[in-house]
Amino acid sequence: MNCRGKRATPDVSLEADPASGVSVYDSTPYYGQTGWFTVGGTSVSSPIWAARSADAAAVVNAAYVYGSSITFRDIATGNNGNPCLTGLDLVTGRGSWTG
């Protein structure tokens, strides 16, 4: 994998599939449409992390994500060309947080 010397593994697992994502309402036209949309990926995961960190009054950095202040549920099924494994893997990172 050519990552130009950068880390290219996932940290955590969040909703990524727009077909099964979360519903959002937008009154600003998006491609000429307004109303309810189903979104996934970083359009969902970034605001989820922002809300989680604001609620916990925490700065999201490596110490927060990889430290012991978050309890994660391991995700052991699925793939992205790599298999899900027990613990940290290239598909779901540490998994999804609990609570």
Summary of the structure (lengths in Angstrom):
residues: 99
radius of gyration: 15.6
end to end distance: 34.4
largest distance: 44.8
contacts: 206
relative contact order: 0.20
helix: 23%
strand: 24%
